[in-house]
Amino acid sequence: MSAPDCLADRCLGPAVADAPVSLCAWHLAVSAEWAASADGVTDLLPTPCILCGSRLGVRWPSGWLCAVCEWRHGDPIDGELPPPRVDVVYYLRFGDRIKIGTSARPRRRLAAIWHDELLALELGDRLVERRRHAQFADDRFDRTEWFRRSPALSAHVAALAEGVDAPWARYARWTSEALARRG
């Protein structure tokens, strides 16, 4: 029994045996490229995203987009625009204490605070910070932003840090997303 022929009009090539449709290798490749033009193809960017540093992109017929922040690969960044404001709640460890604070410029703020480790960042402003202070009020050192390391607070910080290799990478993503929203 011979292999079936390609179903494409006027094609005499043999169909690929395990293909879901009886098409030759060339017509399968053309079909895949045509389908990808509607959906995009996830692949590595030619160079890391200049906004968020991600290597993951989506290739479209019109060009590449970063899969994380949707920056169009090759587009310049307007250096005259101020950086977007991204408020975060930070969790710092110093010894056996944890500080819960907030800042729109966390790198600058954390450079001014004595600490051993940045445990996590959470997207949020003073309202979120006040909620966290109320949530962990039983562990709070009187009238400060410092808390005893309790099981509840440790669990909250662990949930924020889950799946995050570095808190600063998450902050970079939030910043790049804010830039993308700004257009």
BAFIPA-249116 format. One line per 4 residues: for each residue z, x, y of N, C-alpha, C, O, CB. Coordinates in Angstrom, 2 decimals. Glycine has a CB too. Layout:
REM BAFIPA-249116
Z,X,Y,Z,X,Y,Z,X,Y,Z,X,Y,Z,X,Y; ...
This chain:
REM BAFIPA-249116
0.00,0.85,-1.16,0.00,0.00,0.00,0.00,0.90,1.24,0.79,1.84,1.32,1.22,-0.97,-0.01; -0.86,0.64,2.19,-0.96,1.48,3.38,-0.06,0.94,4.49,0.32,-0.24,4.49,-2.42,1.57,3.87; 0.29,1.84,5.45,1.13,1.44,6.57,0.34,0.49,7.46,-0.87,0.64,7.60,1.62,2.68,7.38; 1.02,-0.48,8.08,0.30,-1.42,8.95,-0.19,-0.70,10.20,0.35,0.32,10.62,1.22,-2.61,9.35
-1.25,-1.27,10.77,-1.80,-0.71,12.01,-1.04,-1.26,13.20,-0.36,-2.29,13.11,-3.30,-1.02,12.13; -1.17,-0.56,14.32,-0.55,-0.98,15.57,-1.14,-2.32,16.00,-2.34,-2.54,15.89,-0.76,0.08,16.68; -0.29,-3.21,16.47,-0.74,-4.54,16.89,-1.38,-4.55,18.27,-1.98,-5.55,18.67,0.43,-5.50,16.87; -1.27,-3.46,19.02,-1.85,-3.41,20.36,-3.37,-3.53,20.27,-4.00,-3.02,19.34,-1.46,-2.10,21.08
-3.93,-4.21,21.23,-5.37,-4.46,21.26,-6.17,-3.15,21.21,-5.92,-2.25,22.00,-5.74,-5.25,22.51; -7.11,-3.05,20.31,-8.03,-1.93,20.14,-7.34,-0.61,19.79,-7.94,0.45,19.97,-8.83,-1.75,21.39; -6.10,-0.63,19.29,-5.41,0.59,18.87,-5.56,0.73,17.37,-5.34,-0.22,16.63,-3.91,0.57,19.29; -5.94,1.90,16.94,-6.12,2.15,15.51,-5.03,3.03,14.93,-5.11,3.44,13.78,-7.47,2.78,15.27
-3.99,3.32,15.74,-2.91,4.18,15.28,-2.01,3.45,14.29,-1.94,2.22,14.28,-2.09,4.69,16.45; -1.32,4.23,13.46,-0.41,3.60,12.50,0.88,3.14,13.19,1.37,3.80,14.11,-0.07,4.58,11.34; 1.40,2.01,12.76,2.65,1.49,13.31,3.81,2.35,12.82,3.78,2.87,11.70,2.86,-0.01,12.90; 4.82,2.50,13.65,6.02,3.24,13.26,6.75,2.39,12.23,6.98,1.20,12.45,6.94,3.55,14.51
7.10,2.98,11.11,7.63,2.23,9.97,8.90,1.45,10.27,9.01,0.29,9.87,7.89,3.17,8.84; 9.86,2.04,10.94,11.15,1.36,11.15,11.27,0.69,12.52,12.36,0.31,12.92,12.27,2.34,10.97; 10.15,0.55,13.24,10.18,-0.09,14.55,10.35,-1.60,14.40,9.87,-2.17,13.41,8.88,0.23,15.35; 11.01,-2.25,15.34,11.21,-3.69,15.25,9.92,-4.49,15.44,9.84,-5.66,15.05,12.24,-4.14,16.27
8.91,-3.87,16.04,7.61,-4.48,16.27,6.57,-3.50,15.76,6.72,-2.30,15.94,7.39,-4.84,17.79; 5.52,-3.99,15.16,4.49,-3.10,14.60,3.64,-2.51,15.70,2.56,-3.02,16.02,3.61,-3.86,13.60; 4.13,-1.42,16.29,3.41,-0.69,17.32,3.42,0.79,16.96,4.32,1.27,16.27,4.03,-0.93,18.73; 2.41,1.49,17.43,2.37,2.94,17.21,3.38,3.61,18.14,3.94,2.96,19.02,0.93,3.51,17.46
3.63,4.89,17.94,4.63,5.61,18.73,4.29,5.58,20.22,5.17,5.42,21.06,4.74,7.07,18.25; 3.00,5.74,20.55,2.61,5.75,21.96,2.87,4.40,22.61,3.43,4.34,23.70,1.13,6.12,22.10; 2.49,3.30,21.96,2.71,1.97,22.53,4.20,1.61,22.58,4.62,0.89,23.48,1.95,0.92,21.72; 4.99,2.10,21.64,6.44,1.90,21.70,7.01,2.60,22.94,7.86,2.03,23.64,7.13,2.42,20.42
6.56,3.82,23.20,7.05,4.57,24.36,6.66,3.87,25.66,7.47,3.77,26.59,6.51,6.01,24.34; 5.44,3.38,25.74,4.98,2.66,26.93,5.82,1.39,27.11,6.21,1.05,28.23,3.47,2.31,26.83; 6.08,0.68,26.02,6.89,-0.55,26.09,8.31,-0.25,26.55,8.88,-0.99,27.35,6.92,-1.26,24.72; 8.89,0.83,26.04,10.25,1.20,26.44,10.30,1.55,27.91,11.24,1.16,28.61,10.76,2.39,25.60
9.30,2.27,28.40,9.27,2.62,29.82,9.10,1.38,30.68,9.72,1.27,31.74,8.15,3.62,30.10; 8.29,0.46,30.24,8.09,-0.78,30.98,9.40,-1.57,31.04,9.77,-2.09,32.10,6.97,-1.64,30.33; 10.12,-1.67,29.91,11.40,-2.39,29.89,12.42,-1.69,30.78,13.21,-2.36,31.45,11.94,-2.50,28.44; 12.42,-0.37,30.79,13.37,0.38,31.61,13.12,0.17,33.10,14.04,0.29,33.90,13.29,1.86,31.27
11.87,-0.13,33.47,11.59,-0.33,34.89,12.28,-1.57,35.42,12.53,-1.66,36.62,10.09,-0.43,35.12; 12.60,-2.51,34.56,13.30,-3.72,34.99,14.81,-3.53,34.95,15.52,-4.13,35.76,12.90,-4.89,34.11; 15.31,-2.71,34.04,16.75,-2.56,33.84,17.31,-1.22,34.28,18.52,-1.08,34.43,17.08,-2.77,32.40; 16.47,-0.23,34.48,16.96,1.10,34.77,17.44,1.78,33.50,17.80,1.11,32.53,18.07,1.05,35.82
17.46,3.09,33.52,17.88,3.86,32.36,19.06,4.74,32.77,18.96,5.52,33.72,16.71,4.73,31.78; 20.17,4.60,32.05,21.34,5.44,32.33,21.09,6.83,31.77,20.71,6.99,30.60,22.63,4.81,31.72; 21.30,7.82,32.61,21.02,9.19,32.23,21.81,10.11,33.16,22.46,9.64,34.09,19.48,9.51,32.28; 21.74,11.42,32.92,22.37,12.38,33.82,21.55,12.50,35.10,20.32,12.57,35.05,22.52,13.76,33.14
22.23,12.53,36.24,21.56,12.75,37.50,20.96,14.16,37.51,21.49,15.05,36.84,22.53,12.56,38.69; 19.89,14.38,38.25,19.34,15.74,38.34,20.35,16.75,38.88,20.37,17.90,38.44,18.10,15.74,39.22; 21.19,16.32,39.83,22.29,17.14,40.35,23.48,16.21,40.56,23.28,15.00,40.69,21.89,17.87,41.68; 24.70,16.72,40.60,25.86,15.84,40.79,25.74,15.05,42.10,25.16,15.52,43.07,27.15,16.65,40.79
26.31,13.87,42.09,26.32,13.01,43.28,27.08,13.73,44.39,28.19,14.23,44.17,26.98,11.62,42.96; 26.50,13.78,45.59,27.17,14.49,46.68,28.31,13.68,47.29,29.11,14.22,48.05,26.17,14.84,47.76; 28.38,12.40,46.96,29.49,11.59,47.47,30.70,11.63,46.55,31.82,11.89,46.99,29.04,10.16,47.66; 30.47,11.36,45.25,31.62,11.25,44.36,31.68,12.32,43.28,32.68,12.43,42.57,31.62,9.90,43.71
30.62,13.12,43.13,30.62,14.20,42.14,30.24,13.77,40.74,30.19,14.61,39.84,31.96,14.81,42.10; 29.96,12.49,40.54,29.59,12.01,39.20,28.27,12.61,38.76,27.41,12.90,39.59,29.51,10.47,39.18; 28.11,12.79,37.47,26.83,13.25,36.91,26.05,12.09,36.33,24.87,12.24,36.01,27.07,14.32,35.84; 26.69,10.94,36.18,26.05,9.79,35.54,25.22,9.01,36.55,25.70,8.67,37.63,27.09,8.87,34.90
23.97,8.74,36.20,23.09,8.02,37.11,22.27,6.97,36.39,22.31,6.86,35.17,22.19,8.97,37.83; 21.53,6.22,37.17,20.59,5.24,36.63,19.22,5.58,37.20,19.04,5.66,38.42,21.01,3.75,36.99; 18.25,5.80,36.31,16.90,6.16,36.72,16.06,4.90,36.82,15.93,4.14,35.86,16.27,7.18,35.72; 15.49,4.70,37.99,14.59,3.58,38.26,13.22,4.16,38.60,13.12,5.34,38.93,15.14,2.67,39.42
12.17,3.36,38.53,10.86,3.87,38.95,10.87,4.35,40.41,10.11,5.25,40.77,9.79,2.79,38.78; 11.72,3.76,41.24,11.78,4.14,42.65,12.69,5.33,42.92,12.71,5.85,44.03,12.25,2.96,43.47; 13.45,5.78,41.93,14.34,6.92,42.11,15.64,6.75,41.36,15.78,5.84,40.55,14.62,7.14,43.58; 16.59,7.64,41.64,17.88,7.67,40.96,18.97,7.05,41.83,18.95,7.18,43.06,18.25,9.11,40.60
19.93,6.37,41.19,21.15,5.91,41.83,22.32,6.48,41.06,22.27,6.59,39.83,21.22,4.36,41.89; 23.39,6.85,41.77,24.61,7.26,41.10,25.19,6.04,40.39,25.26,4.96,41.00,25.65,7.88,42.11; 25.59,6.17,39.15,26.14,5.04,38.40,27.53,4.67,38.85,28.00,3.57,38.54,26.16,5.37,36.92; 28.22,5.55,39.59,29.59,5.29,40.03,29.61,4.65,41.41,30.22,3.60,41.60,30.40,6.58,40.03
28.95,5.29,42.37,29.05,4.82,43.76,27.75,4.25,44.32,27.72,3.77,45.45,29.51,5.95,44.65; 26.68,4.31,43.54,25.37,3.76,43.90,24.69,4.48,45.07,23.83,3.91,45.73,25.52,2.31,44.25; 25.07,5.73,45.31,24.37,6.54,46.30,22.97,6.82,45.76,22.81,7.19,44.60,25.14,7.87,46.61; 21.97,6.65,46.60,20.59,6.95,46.20,20.40,8.46,46.25,20.48,9.07,47.31,19.56,6.21,47.11
20.13,9.04,45.09,19.99,10.48,44.96,18.92,10.99,45.92,17.79,10.50,45.92,19.65,10.87,43.50; 19.29,11.97,46.72,18.36,12.55,47.67,18.55,12.04,49.08,18.09,12.67,50.03,16.97,12.29,47.24; 19.23,10.89,49.24,19.47,10.37,50.59,20.49,11.26,51.29,21.48,11.66,50.69,19.96,8.90,50.54; 20.26,11.56,52.56,21.24,12.37,53.30,22.46,11.52,53.66,22.39,10.30,53.73,20.60,12.96,54.58
23.56,12.19,53.89,24.77,11.53,54.36,24.84,11.73,55.86,24.66,12.84,56.35,26.06,12.08,53.65; 25.09,10.65,56.58,25.18,10.73,58.03,26.48,11.42,58.41,27.55,10.81,58.34,25.09,9.32,58.68; 26.39,12.67,58.81,27.57,13.46,59.15,28.24,13.03,60.44,29.36,13.44,60.72,27.20,14.89,59.25; 27.56,12.20,61.24,28.14,11.74,62.49,29.11,10.58,62.30,29.94,10.31,63.16,27.05,11.34,63.45
28.99,9.90,61.17,29.89,8.79,60.91,31.25,9.31,60.47,31.32,10.27,59.70,29.31,7.84,59.85; 32.33,8.70,60.94,33.64,9.14,60.46,33.81,8.75,58.99,33.18,7.79,58.54,34.78,8.52,61.32; 34.63,9.46,58.27,34.85,9.08,56.87,35.47,7.68,56.81,36.20,7.29,57.71,35.77,10.11,56.14; 35.17,6.95,55.76,35.73,5.60,55.66,37.24,5.65,55.45,37.77,6.63,54.91,35.06,4.82,54.52
37.92,4.61,55.87,39.37,4.54,55.67,39.62,3.96,54.28,39.17,2.86,53.95,40.06,3.66,56.79; 40.35,4.72,53.49,40.73,4.28,52.14,42.23,4.46,52.03,42.73,5.57,51.86,39.96,5.10,51.02; 42.96,3.34,52.13,44.42,3.39,52.02,44.82,3.45,50.56,44.29,2.73,49.72,45.06,2.16,52.70; 45.78,4.33,50.26,46.28,4.46,48.90,47.81,4.49,48.89,48.45,4.94,49.84,45.71,5.72,48.23
48.35,4.02,47.80,49.77,4.20,47.52,49.85,5.38,46.56,49.17,5.39,45.53,50.45,2.87,46.92; 50.67,6.36,46.89,50.78,7.55,46.06,52.14,7.59,45.37,53.13,7.06,45.87,50.55,8.82,46.89; 52.16,8.24,44.22,53.37,8.40,43.42,53.53,9.90,43.17,52.76,10.51,42.44,53.29,7.59,42.05; 54.56,10.48,43.80,54.83,11.91,43.68,56.10,12.14,42.88,57.06,11.37,42.98,54.95,12.56,45.07
56.10,13.20,42.09,57.31,13.58,41.37,57.86,14.85,41.99,57.13,15.80,42.26,57.03,13.79,39.85; 59.16,14.83,42.21,59.89,16.04,42.61,61.16,16.04,41.78,62.06,15.23,41.98,60.20,16.06,44.18; 61.21,16.97,40.83,62.34,16.98,39.89,62.30,15.70,39.06,61.29,15.38,38.44,63.70,17.11,40.64; 63.42,14.96,39.07,63.47,13.71,38.30,63.34,12.49,39.20,63.66,11.37,38.79,64.77,13.64,37.49
62.88,12.71,40.43,62.69,11.60,41.38,61.21,11.33,41.60,60.37,12.22,41.41,63.39,11.90,42.72; 60.90,10.10,42.00,59.52,9.71,42.30,59.48,9.10,43.69,60.29,8.24,44.02,58.96,8.71,41.24; 58.55,9.56,44.49,58.35,9.01,45.83,57.16,8.06,45.79,56.10,8.39,45.26,58.12,10.15,46.88; 57.34,6.88,46.36,56.26,5.91,46.50,55.98,5.78,47.99,56.82,5.30,48.75,56.64,4.50,45.86
54.81,6.22,48.41,54.43,6.17,49.81,52.99,5.72,49.95,52.31,5.47,48.95,54.62,7.53,50.48; 52.53,5.62,51.17,51.15,5.22,51.42,50.53,6.07,52.52,51.23,6.59,53.38,51.07,3.74,51.79; 49.22,6.19,52.46,48.52,6.96,53.48,47.03,6.62,53.45,46.48,6.28,52.40,48.73,8.48,53.26; 46.40,6.71,54.61,44.95,6.60,54.69,44.31,7.99,54.59,43.10,8.12,54.41,44.53,5.91,56.01
45.14,9.03,54.69,44.69,10.42,54.56,45.62,11.13,53.59,46.44,11.95,53.99,44.65,11.15,55.95; 45.50,10.79,52.31,46.48,11.29,51.34,46.52,12.80,51.18,47.60,13.35,50.95,46.21,10.68,50.03; 45.41,13.49,51.28,45.45,14.96,51.12,46.30,15.58,52.22,47.12,16.46,51.96,44.01,15.56,51.16; 46.11,15.13,53.43,46.89,15.66,54.55,48.36,15.28,54.38,49.25,16.11,54.59,46.34,15.12,55.90
48.62,14.04,54.02,50.00,13.57,53.88,50.73,14.32,52.76,51.86,14.78,52.96,50.03,12.05,53.59; 50.10,14.46,51.61,50.76,15.12,50.48,50.97,16.61,50.74,51.90,17.20,50.18,49.94,14.92,49.22; 50.13,17.21,51.56,50.33,18.62,51.91,51.61,18.81,52.71,52.17,19.90,52.73,49.12,19.15,52.70; 52.08,17.75,53.37,53.28,17.84,54.21,54.56,17.45,53.46,55.65,17.55,54.02,53.12,16.95,55.43
54.43,17.02,52.20,55.61,16.57,51.44,55.86,17.54,50.29,54.95,17.87,49.52,55.40,15.13,50.89; 57.09,17.99,50.19,57.48,18.87,49.09,57.49,18.04,47.81,58.20,17.05,47.72,58.87,19.53,49.35; 56.68,18.46,46.81,56.64,17.73,45.54,56.16,18.66,44.43,55.55,19.70,44.69,55.72,16.49,45.65; 56.45,18.26,43.20,56.02,19.04,42.04,54.66,18.59,41.52,53.87,19.40,41.03,57.05,18.94,40.93
54.39,17.26,41.62,53.20,16.74,40.97,52.79,15.40,41.57,53.63,14.55,41.87,53.43,16.59,39.45; 51.50,15.23,41.75,50.95,13.92,42.09,50.74,13.19,40.77,49.92,13.59,39.95,49.59,14.03,42.91; 51.49,12.11,40.57,51.43,11.38,39.31,50.27,10.39,39.27,49.57,10.29,38.26,52.74,10.64,39.08; 50.06,9.65,40.38,49.02,8.62,40.38,48.73,8.19,41.80,49.52,8.40,42.72,49.43,7.40,39.52
47.57,7.58,41.96,47.18,6.93,43.21,46.82,5.49,42.88,46.28,5.18,41.82,45.98,7.67,43.90; 47.15,4.61,43.81,46.84,3.19,43.65,46.17,2.72,44.93,46.66,3.00,46.02,48.13,2.34,43.33; 45.06,2.03,44.81,44.38,1.51,45.99,45.29,0.48,46.64,45.70,-0.48,45.99,43.00,0.89,45.62; 45.60,0.66,47.92,46.47,-0.29,48.60,47.04,0.27,49.89,47.03,1.48,50.12,47.59,-0.72,47.70
47.53,-0.64,50.72,48.06,-0.27,52.02,49.58,-0.48,52.05,50.22,-0.51,51.00,47.38,-1.10,53.13; 50.13,-0.62,53.25,51.59,-0.77,53.40,52.12,-2.01,52.67,53.25,-2.00,52.18,51.95,-0.86,54.88; 51.32,-3.05,52.60,51.76,-4.26,51.90,51.99,-3.97,50.41,52.99,-4.39,49.84,50.71,-5.39,52.06; 51.07,-3.24,49.80,51.22,-2.87,48.38,52.41,-1.94,48.22,53.18,-2.07,47.27,49.92,-2.19,47.84
52.57,-1.00,49.16,53.71,-0.09,49.11,55.02,-0.88,49.16,55.94,-0.62,48.38,53.65,0.94,50.27; 55.12,-1.85,50.09,56.35,-2.66,50.18,56.61,-3.45,48.90,57.75,-3.61,48.48,56.27,-3.63,51.38; 55.55,-3.93,48.30,55.70,-4.65,47.01,56.25,-3.72,45.94,57.12,-4.12,45.16,54.35,-5.25,46.55; 55.76,-2.50,45.90,56.26,-1.54,44.89,57.71,-1.18,45.19,58.51,-1.03,44.27,55.38,-0.25,44.87
58.06,-1.03,46.46,59.45,-0.73,46.81,60.36,-1.88,46.36,61.45,-1.65,45.85,59.60,-0.49,48.34; 59.91,-3.12,46.55,60.70,-4.29,46.12,60.74,-4.37,44.60,61.78,-4.69,44.01,60.10,-5.59,46.70; 59.62,-4.08,43.96,59.54,-4.15,42.50,60.51,-3.18,41.83,61.09,-3.50,40.79,58.11,-3.85,42.05; 60.69,-2.01,42.40,61.56,-0.99,41.81,62.82,-0.76,42.65,63.39,0.33,42.62,60.79,0.32,41.66
63.26,-1.77,43.38,64.40,-1.67,44.30,65.68,-1.22,43.58,66.48,-0.50,44.18,64.65,-3.01,44.99; 65.89,-1.61,42.33,67.10,-1.22,41.60,67.18,0.29,41.39,68.27,0.83,41.19,67.14,-1.92,40.25; 66.04,0.98,41.44,66.00,2.42,41.20,65.87,3.23,42.48,65.75,4.46,42.43,64.85,2.76,40.28; 65.91,2.57,43.63,65.66,3.23,44.91,66.90,3.95,45.42,68.01,3.42,45.36,65.19,2.21,45.93
66.68,5.18,45.93,67.74,5.87,46.63,67.84,5.21,48.01,66.83,5.03,48.69,67.47,7.42,46.73; 69.03,4.87,48.41,69.28,4.07,49.60,68.42,4.46,50.81,68.46,5.60,51.27,70.73,4.18,49.97; 67.66,3.50,51.31,66.86,3.62,52.54,65.89,4.80,52.55,65.64,5.39,53.60,67.77,3.74,53.72; 65.34,5.12,51.41,64.32,6.17,51.33,63.14,5.63,50.55,63.17,4.49,50.06,64.89,7.48,50.66
62.11,6.43,50.42,60.96,6.08,49.59,61.04,6.77,48.23,60.06,6.82,47.49,59.65,6.47,50.29; 62.23,7.29,47.89,62.45,8.00,46.64,63.16,7.09,45.65,64.03,6.30,46.01,63.26,9.29,46.88; 62.77,7.23,44.37,63.27,6.36,43.31,63.69,7.19,42.11,63.14,8.26,41.85,62.21,5.31,42.90; 64.68,6.67,41.37,65.04,7.29,40.10,63.92,7.02,39.11,63.26,5.98,39.17,66.41,6.73,39.56
63.71,7.95,38.23,62.66,7.78,37.22,63.18,6.85,36.13,63.87,7.29,35.21,62.22,9.16,36.61; 62.87,5.57,36.23,63.33,4.56,35.27,62.20,4.26,34.28,61.05,4.62,34.52,63.77,3.25,36.00; 62.53,3.61,33.16,61.47,3.23,32.22,60.42,2.31,32.86,59.23,2.45,32.58,62.09,2.53,31.00; 60.85,1.38,33.71,59.89,0.46,34.34,58.95,1.21,35.30,57.74,0.99,35.28,60.63,-0.65,35.10
59.52,2.08,36.12,58.70,2.84,37.07,57.78,3.81,36.31,56.61,3.95,36.66,59.59,3.62,38.06; 58.31,4.46,35.30,57.48,5.38,34.50,56.33,4.64,33.82,55.22,5.16,33.75,58.33,6.08,33.44; 56.59,3.43,33.33,55.54,2.63,32.69,54.47,2.23,33.70,53.28,2.25,33.39,56.14,1.36,32.04; 54.90,1.88,34.92,53.94,1.51,35.96,53.04,2.69,36.32,51.82,2.55,36.42,54.68,1.00,37.22
53.64,3.85,36.52,52.87,5.05,36.85,51.94,5.40,35.70,50.79,5.78,35.94,53.82,6.24,37.16; 52.40,5.29,34.48,51.56,5.60,33.32,50.37,4.65,33.24,49.27,5.07,32.90,52.38,5.53,32.02; 50.58,3.37,33.56,49.48,2.41,33.56,48.45,2.75,34.62,47.25,2.62,34.40,50.01,0.98,33.77; 48.91,3.19,35.79,47.98,3.58,36.86,47.19,4.83,36.47,46.01,4.96,36.80,48.75,3.84,38.17
47.82,5.74,35.76,47.20,7.02,35.41,46.38,6.94,34.12,45.67,7.89,33.79,48.26,8.09,35.27; 46.47,5.84,33.40,45.78,5.73,32.12,44.26,5.83,32.30,43.67,5.12,33.11,46.13,4.40,31.43; 43.66,6.73,31.54,42.22,6.92,31.59,41.73,7.72,32.78,40.52,7.82,33.00,41.56,5.61,31.59; 42.65,8.28,33.56,42.28,9.05,34.75,42.64,10.51,34.52,43.81,10.85,34.38,42.99,8.49,36.03
41.63,11.36,34.49,41.90,12.79,34.29,42.59,13.41,35.50,43.48,14.23,35.35,40.61,13.54,34.00; 42.17,13.01,36.68,42.74,13.56,37.91,42.78,12.46,38.97,41.75,11.82,39.23,41.92,14.80,38.41; 43.95,12.22,39.58,44.02,11.19,40.62,43.02,11.42,41.76,42.52,10.46,42.34,45.42,11.13,41.19; 42.74,12.69,42.09,41.82,12.96,43.19,40.40,12.53,42.85,39.64,12.18,43.75,41.84,14.44,43.54
40.03,12.55,41.58,38.69,12.07,41.19,38.58,10.57,41.46,37.54,10.09,41.91,38.40,12.38,39.69; 39.64,9.86,41.18,39.65,8.42,41.46,39.56,8.17,42.97,38.84,7.28,43.41,40.94,7.75,40.87; 40.28,8.95,43.75,40.23,8.82,45.20,38.82,9.11,45.72,38.33,8.41,46.61,41.26,9.77,45.87; 38.17,10.12,45.17,36.79,10.44,45.57,35.86,9.27,45.27,34.97,8.95,46.06,36.29,11.71,44.85
36.07,8.62,44.12,35.25,7.46,43.78,35.48,6.32,44.77,34.53,5.69,45.23,35.55,6.98,42.35; 36.76,6.05,45.10,37.05,4.98,46.07,36.42,5.28,47.42,35.90,4.38,48.08,38.56,4.80,46.23; 36.46,6.54,47.83,35.86,6.93,49.10,34.35,6.74,49.07,33.77,6.23,50.02,36.20,8.38,49.44; 33.72,7.15,47.98,32.26,7.01,47.88,31.86,5.54,47.81,30.81,5.16,48.33,31.74,7.77,46.66
32.67,4.72,47.15,32.39,3.29,47.11,32.49,2.69,48.51,31.69,1.83,48.88,33.35,2.56,46.15; 33.47,3.14,49.29,33.62,2.66,50.66,32.42,3.08,51.50,31.95,2.30,52.33,34.92,3.18,51.28; 31.91,4.30,51.29,30.70,4.74,52.00,29.50,3.90,51.60,28.69,3.52,52.45,30.42,6.23,51.70; 29.39,3.59,50.31,28.26,2.78,49.84,28.31,1.37,50.42,27.28,0.81,50.79,28.25,2.72,48.30
29.51,0.80,50.52,29.65,-0.55,51.11,29.26,-0.55,52.59,28.72,-1.52,53.11,31.09,-1.08,50.95; 29.56,0.56,53.23,29.26,0.67,54.66,27.76,0.75,54.90,27.27,0.40,55.97,29.95,1.90,55.25; 27.03,1.21,53.89,25.58,1.30,54.02,25.21,2.53,54.70,24.02,2.79,54.90,25.02,0.13,54.74
